[in-house]
Amino acid sequence: MKRYIRGNADAYLGKNSKLPSEVDIKSGHASYGGVPIEYHSNMSADARNMDHLIWVSDKFFTYDADVQLHILNHEVAHDFSDELMHEHAGDWQTFASAFIQEKAYPKTSSGYAEGKRTYWEGLYGDIGAIALSETITHAIVEYFDNPSKLKQRSLDAYTIIDEFITRKFV
């Protein structure tokens, strides 16, 4: 599935997207999915989305093309994730429940013994401190790369993302 961003045929997300060259990225002449890319050689992360810019470091270039595409898809998806969360802020609990679920620790686990009877788990497992944003970002990348897999994982998440993306692109 190719979904073009803002009507630009060269700017789409997904596993078959066009990867900008290292030369273009390092010279400041690259964008991906309509988002400009900036090169920051000494950054510790391989890539990061900062204020609607994708920053990449030298570490980014150590990966093969498929991994680089996945990283760029993920960073662009952060913009969509932020916008999607903002749109649903008034219906937060219903919206969040499509992406994360409250789970019960087994009574035999140390988490239960310490009085932590529940925890939250995202569509992709343990969710950490920035749970919802990362889970939604992952789901958006999966929507572009393998929509049927996302639909199988969570029909609710798929539907929310599909409606949002359709409004953005169509």
For each residue, the residues with C-beta under 8 A, 3 or more apart:
1: 14 144 147
2: 12 14 16
3: 12 13 14 144 165 169
4: 7 8 9 11 12 169
5: 8 11 12 13 33 34 76 168 169
6: 11 34 169
7: 4
8: 4 5 11 12 34
9: 4 12
10: 18
11: 4 5 6 8 31 32 33 34
12: 2 3 4 5 8 9 17 33
13: 3 5 17 33 73 76 77 141 144
14: 1 2 3 17 73 144 145
15: 66 69 70 73 144 145 146
16: 2
17: 12 13 14 32 33 69 72 73
18: 10
19: 65 68 69 72
20: 24 25 30 31 32 37
21: 24 25 30
22: 25 26 61
23: 26 27
24: 20 21 27 29 30
25: 20 21 22 30 37 39 56
26: 22 23 39
27: 23 24 30
28: 38 39
29: 24
30: 20 21 24 25 27 36 37
31: 11 20 34 35 36 37
32: 11 17 20 35 37 54 72 75 76
33: 5 11 12 13 17 72 73 76
34: 5 6 8 11 31 76
35: 31 32 49 52 53 54 75 76 79
36: 30 31 53 54
37: 20 25 30 31 32 53 54 55 56 72
38: 28 53 54 55 56
39: 25 26 28 55 56 57
40: 43 55 56 57
41: 57 58
42: 57 58
43: 40 48 55 56 57 59
44: 57 59
45: 48 57 59
46: 56 57 59 60 62 63 71
47: 54 55 56 57 60 71 72 74 75
48: 43 45 54 55 75
49: 35 52 53 54 55 75 76 78 79
50: 53 54 55
51:
52: 35 49 79
53: 35 36 37 38 49 50
54: 32 35 36 37 38 47 48 49 50 72 75 76
55: 37 38 39 40 43 47 48 49 50
56: 25 37 38 39 40 43 46 47 60 61 71
57: 39 40 41 42 43 44 45 46 47 60
58: 41 42 61 62
59: 43 44 45 46 62
60: 46 47 56 57 63 68 71
61: 22 56 58 68
62: 46 58 59
63: 46 60 67 68 71
64: 67 68
65: 19 68 69
66: 15 69 70
67: 63 64 70 71
68: 19 60 61 63 64 65 71 72
69: 15 17 19 65 66 72 73
70: 15 66 67 73 74 141 145
71: 46 47 56 60 63 67 68 74 75
72: 17 19 32 33 37 47 54 68 69 75 76
73: 13 14 15 17 33 69 70 76 77 141 144 145
74: 47 70 71 77 78 137 138 141
75: 32 35 47 48 49 54 71 72 78
76: 5 13 32 33 34 35 49 54 72 73 79 80
77: 13 73 74 80 81 137 138 140 141 144
78: 49 74 75 81 82 133 137
79: 35 49 52 76 82 83
80: 76 77 83 84 137 140 164 165 168
81: 77 78 84 85 133 136 137 140
82: 78 79 85 86 133
83: 79 80 86 87 164
84: 80 81 87 88 136 140 160 161 164
85: 81 82 88 89 95 132 133 136
86: 82 83 89
87: 83 84 164
88: 84 85 91 92 94 95 160
89: 85 86 92
90:
91: 88 94 95
92: 88 89 95 96
93: 96 97
94: 88 91 97 98
95: 85 88 91 92 98 99 160
96: 92 93 99 100 132
97: 93 94 100 101 156
98: 94 95 154 156 157 159 160
99: 95 96 122 123 132 135 136 139 154 157
100: 96 97 120 121 122 123 127 131 132 135
101: 97 120 121
102: 118 119 120
103: 118 119 120 121
104: 112 117 118
105: 109 111 112 116 117 118 119
106: 109 112
107: 112
108: 112
109: 105 106 112 113
110: 113 114
111: 105 114 116 119
112: 104 105 106 107 108 109 115 116 117
113: 109 110
114: 110 111
115: 112
116: 105 111 112 119
117: 104 105 112
118: 102 103 104 105
119: 102 103 105 111 116
120: 100 101 102 103 127 131
121: 100 101 103 125 126 127
122: 99 100 125 126 127 131 132 134 135 138
123: 99 100 135 138 139 153 154 157
124: 127 135 138
125: 121 122
126: 121 122
127: 100 120 121 122 124 131 132 134 135
128: 131 134
129:
130: 133 134
131: 100 120 122 127 128 134 135
132: 85 96 99 100 122 127 135 136
133: 78 81 82 85 130 136 137
134: 122 127 128 130 131 137 138
135: 99 100 122 123 124 127 131 132 138 139
136: 81 84 85 99 132 133 139 140 157
137: 74 77 78 80 81 133 134 140 141
138: 74 77 122 123 124 134 135 141 142
139: 99 123 135 136 142 143 150 153 154 157 158 161
140: 77 80 81 84 136 137 143 144 161 165
141: 13 70 73 74 77 137 138 144 145
142: 138 139 145 146 147 149 150 153
143: 139 140 147 150 158 161 162 165
144: 1 3 13 14 15 73 77 140 141 147
145: 14 15 70 73 141 142
146: 15 142 149 150
147: 1 142 143 144 150 151 158 162
148: 151 152
149: 142 146 152 153
150: 139 142 143 146 147 153 154 157 158 161
151: 147 148 154 155 158
152: 148 149
153: 123 139 142 149 150 157 158
154: 98 99 123 139 150 151 157 158
155: 151 158 159
156: 97 98 159 160
157: 98 99 123 136 139 150 153 154 160 161
158: 139 143 147 150 151 153 154 155 161 162
159: 98 155 156 162 163
160: 84 88 95 98 156 157 163 164
161: 84 139 140 143 150 157 158 164 165
162: 143 147 158 159 165 166
163: 159 160 166 167
164: 80 83 84 87 160 161 167 168
165: 3 80 140 143 161 162 168 169
166: 162 163 169 170
167: 163 164 170
168: 5 80 164 165
169: 3 4 5 6 165 166
170: 166 167
